Amino acid sequence: MFKLINFKNRYVIATVIFLVYLLIFDQYNFIAQYRLSSELSKLEKDKEYYQQELEKDSITYHSLFNSPDNIEKFAREHYMMKKDNEDIYLLIGD
């Protein structure tokens, strides 16, 4: 197999040394490129997820603040607000 490549030729030796340098020692070697590529794909998935969440939350926001009844319901559920003439009983489960 090694007879196919002439290692006595200086151009072949220079090419092999250059390829080894690119594979291992260079700042932009193949391992670093693979890591950066996988990180980029992960970040793109995260971006897509957060864009979907932003869209969902903006729909919730607009539906909430377009109606006074929805604002009151939100305040009662999340901040336990009440009117002056009523009592609130909290049931806390295990």
TIVONU-170595 format. One line per 4 residues: number of its first residue (from 0); for each residue x, y, z of N, C-alpha, C. Coordinates in nm, 3 decimals, always signed. Example, Ala and Ser with C-alpha at 12.3 -4.5 7.8 and 13.67 -1.06 7.14 Angstrom:
0> +1.319:-0.569:+0.780:+1.230:-0.450:+0.780:+1.320:-0.330:+0.780 | +1.285:-0.225:+0.708:+1.367:-0.106:+0.714:+1.290:+0.003:+0.787
***
This chain:
0> +0.082:-0.119:+0.000:+0.000:+0.000:+0.000:+0.086:+0.125:+0.000 | +0.192:+0.122:+0.077:+0.277:+0.240:+0.084:+0.364:+0.255:-0.041 | +0.363:+0.154:-0.124:+0.439:+0.163:-0.248:+0.371:+0.255:-0.347 | +0.240:+0.277:-0.327:+0.168:+0.366:-0.417:+0.208:+0.512:-0.396
4> +0.246:+0.546:-0.274:+0.288:+0.682:-0.244:+0.439:+0.684:-0.235 | +0.497:+0.768:-0.309:+0.643:+0.778:-0.311:+0.687:+0.873:-0.201 | +0.736:+0.818:-0.087:+0.777:+0.902:+0.025:+0.915:+0.965:+0.004 | +0.981:+0.932:-0.102:+1.111:+0.992:-0.130:+1.096:+1.127:-0.201
8> +0.980:+1.149:-0.254:+0.955:+1.275:-0.324:+0.930:+1.384:-0.221 | +0.998:+1.496:-0.232:+0.985:+1.603:-0.132:+0.848:+1.670:-0.135 | +0.782:+1.671:-0.247:+0.647:+1.730:-0.256:+0.545:+1.644:-0.181 | +0.560:+1.514:-0.188:+0.472:+1.424:-0.115:+0.495:+1.440:+0.035
12> +0.620:+1.449:+0.075:+0.651:+1.468:+0.217:+0.596:+1.601:+0.266 | +0.612:+1.706:+0.190:+0.560:+1.838:+0.228:+0.408:+1.837:+0.237 | +0.343:+1.768:+0.145:+0.197:+1.759:+0.147:+0.149:+1.683:+0.269 | +0.215:+1.572:+0.302:+0.177:+1.494:+0.419:+0.197:+1.574:+0.547
16> +0.310:+1.644:+0.558:+0.334:+1.728:+0.676:+0.230:+1.838:+0.686 | +0.195:+1.898:+0.574:+0.094:+2.004:+0.574:-0.042:+1.951:+0.617 | -0.080:+1.833:+0.570:-0.209:+1.774:+0.608:-0.213:+1.738:+0.756 | -0.102:+1.686:+0.807:-0.095:+1.654:+0.950:-0.106:+1.782:+1.031
20> -0.040:+1.887:+0.986:-0.049:+2.016:+1.055:-0.194:+2.066:+1.056 | -0.263:+2.055:+0.943:-0.402:+2.099:+0.937:-0.493:+2.014:+1.024 | -0.467:+1.886:+1.029:-0.553:+1.796:+1.107:-0.537:+1.816:+1.257 | -0.417:+1.845:+1.303:-0.390:+1.841:+1.446:-0.356:+1.977:+1.506
24> -0.263:+2.048:+1.447:-0.203:+2.162:+1.513:-0.265:+2.297:+1.479 | -0.330:+2.309:+1.369:-0.383:+2.438:+1.326:-0.495:+2.485:+1.417 | -0.513:+2.617:+1.426:-0.620:+2.673:+1.509:-0.757:+2.630:+1.457 | -0.772:+2.616:+1.329:-0.899:+2.578:+1.268:-0.893:+2.434:+1.219
28> -0.844:+2.344:+1.303:-0.832:+2.204:+1.264:-0.971:+2.140:+1.253 | -0.973:+2.018:+1.205:-1.101:+1.952:+1.178:-1.179:+1.923:+1.306 | -1.110:+1.895:+1.414:-1.178:+1.869:+1.541:-1.248:+1.994:+1.590 | -1.178:+2.108:+1.582:-1.238:+2.234:+1.625:-1.355:+2.272:+1.534
32> -1.340:+2.247:+1.405:-1.449:+2.276:+1.312:-1.573:+2.192:+1.342 | -1.551:+2.066:+1.378:-1.663:+1.978:+1.414:-1.732:+2.029:+1.540 | -1.653:+2.067:+1.639:-1.712:+2.119:+1.764:-1.791:+2.246:+1.738 | -1.734:+2.335:+1.658:-1.804:+2.460:+1.627:-1.933:+2.434:+1.548
36> -1.927:+2.338:+1.459:-2.045:+2.304:+1.380:-2.156:+2.246:+1.468 | -2.119:+2.158:+1.561:-2.221:+2.102:+1.649:-2.276:+2.208:+1.744 | -2.191:+2.299:+1.790:-2.239:+2.407:+1.876:-2.332:+2.500:+1.799 | -2.300:+2.526:+1.673:-2.386:+2.610:+1.590:-2.523:+2.546:+1.570
40> -2.526:+2.416:+1.544:-2.656:+2.350:+1.526:-2.737:+2.351:+1.654 | -2.670:+2.335:+1.770:-2.740:+2.342:+1.898:-2.796:+2.482:+1.921 | -2.718:+2.584:+1.890:-2.765:+2.721:+1.908:-2.880:+2.755:+1.813 | -2.878:+2.699:+1.694:-2.989:+2.722:+1.601:-3.117:+2.656:+1.652
44> -3.104:+2.537:+1.712:-3.222:+2.472:+1.771:-3.274:+2.554:+1.888 | -3.183:+2.606:+1.971:-3.224:+2.691:+2.082:-3.293:+2.818:+2.033 | -3.240:+2.876:+1.926:-3.300:+2.997:+1.869:-3.442:+2.969:+1.822 | -3.461:+2.857:+1.755:-3.594:+2.820:+1.708:-3.690:+2.799:+1.825
48> -3.643:+2.733:+1.930:-3.726:+2.710:+2.048:-3.767:+2.843:+2.111 | -3.672:+2.933:+2.129:-3.703:+3.060:+2.194:-3.791:+3.149:+2.106 | -3.779:+3.138:+1.975:-3.870:+3.213:+1.887:-4.012:+3.160:+1.900 | -4.028:+3.028:+1.911:-4.161:+2.971:+1.930:-4.219:+3.014:+2.065
52> -4.137:+3.012:+2.169:-4.184:+3.055:+2.301:-4.220:+3.203:+2.301 | -4.143:+3.285:+2.231:-4.172:+3.427:+2.222:-4.305:+3.452:+2.151 | -4.328:+3.377:+2.045:-4.454:+3.390:+1.973:-4.572:+3.348:+2.061 | -4.556:+3.237:+2.132:-4.662:+3.189:+2.220:-4.689:+3.290:+2.332
56> -4.583:+3.344:+2.391:-4.600:+3.441:+2.500:-4.658:+3.573:+2.451 | -4.623:+3.613:+2.331:-4.681:+3.738:+2.279:-4.830:+3.721:+2.252 | -4.871:+3.603:+2.207:-5.015:+3.578:+2.187:-5.086:+3.582:+2.322 | -5.025:+3.520:+2.423:-5.084:+3.522:+2.557:-5.091:+3.665:+2.611
60> -4.988:+3.742:+2.590:-4.983:+3.881:+2.637:-5.094:+3.963:+2.573 | -5.107:+3.952:+2.441:-5.208:+4.032:+2.373:-5.349:+3.989:+2.410 | -5.370:+3.860:+2.430:-5.504:+3.816:+2.469:-5.533:+3.858:+2.613 | -5.432:+3.867:+2.695:-5.451:+3.905:+2.835:-5.484:+4.052:+2.849
64> -5.411:+4.138:+2.783:-5.426:+4.282:+2.806:-5.524:+4.348:+2.711 | -5.596:+4.272:+2.633:-5.700:+4.330:+2.548:-5.837:+4.328:+2.616 | -5.849:+4.264:+2.728:-5.977:+4.255:+2.796:-5.957:+4.278:+2.945 | -6.039:+4.366:+3.006:-6.026:+4.389:+3.150:-6.061:+4.264:+3.232
68> -6.149:+4.181:+3.180:-6.184:+4.057:+3.251:-6.064:+3.964:+3.259 | -5.987:+3.959:+3.152:-5.868:+3.873:+3.152:-5.762:+3.926:+3.248 | -5.749:+4.059:+3.257:-5.652:+4.117:+3.350:-5.691:+4.083:+3.493 | -5.820:+4.095:+3.524:-5.866:+4.063:+3.659:-5.843:+3.915:+3.691
72> -5.874:+3.829:+3.595:-5.854:+3.685:+3.617:-5.706:+3.654:+3.641 | -5.618:+3.715:+3.564:-5.474:+3.694:+3.581:-5.428:+3.743:+3.718 | -5.472:+3.859:+3.759:-5.432:+3.915:+3.889:-5.483:+3.827:+4.003 | -5.602:+3.777:+3.991:-5.657:+3.691:+4.096:-5.581:+3.558:+4.104
76> -5.547:+3.501:+3.990:-5.482:+3.370:+3.990:-5.335:+3.376:+4.031 | -5.264:+3.475:+3.981:-5.120:+3.477:+4.002:-5.075:+3.561:+4.121 | -5.149:+3.665:+4.152:-5.108:+3.754:+4.261:-5.203:+3.750:+4.380 | -5.301:+3.661:+4.375:-5.398:+3.640:+4.481:-5.464:+3.769:+4.527
80> -5.499:+3.851:+4.429:-5.568:+3.976:+4.459:-5.716:+3.946:+4.482 | -5.780:+4.032:+4.558:-5.921:+4.012:+4.588:-5.991:+4.145:+4.594 | -6.120:+4.138:+4.587:-6.201:+4.258:+4.605:-6.218:+4.283:+4.754 | -6.265:+4.401:+4.789:-6.277:+4.439:+4.930:-6.379:+4.354:+5.006
84> -6.483:+4.311:+4.942:-6.590:+4.242:+5.013:-6.585:+4.090:+5.000 | -6.470:+4.032:+4.973:-6.463:+3.887:+4.959:-6.342:+3.831:+5.034 | -6.352:+3.703:+5.065:-6.243:+3.633:+5.134:-6.185:+3.529:+5.038 | -6.057:+3.501:+5.056:-5.989:+3.401:+4.973:-5.939:+3.290:+5.064
88> -5.966:+3.167:+5.025:-5.918:+3.051:+5.096:-5.822:+2.977:+5.003 | -5.702:+2.956:+5.051:-5.602:+2.883:+4.972:-5.597:+2.739:+5.019 | -5.606:+2.647:+4.924:-5.594:+2.506:+4.953:-5.458:+2.460:+4.900 | -5.372:+2.424:+4.993:-5.236:+2.383:+4.954:-5.226:+2.233:+4.970
92> -5.193:+2.166:+4.861:-5.181:+2.020:+4.864:-5.037:+1.978:+4.884 | -5.019:+1.848:+4.904:-4.885:+1.795:+4.926:-4.806:+1.795:+4.801
***
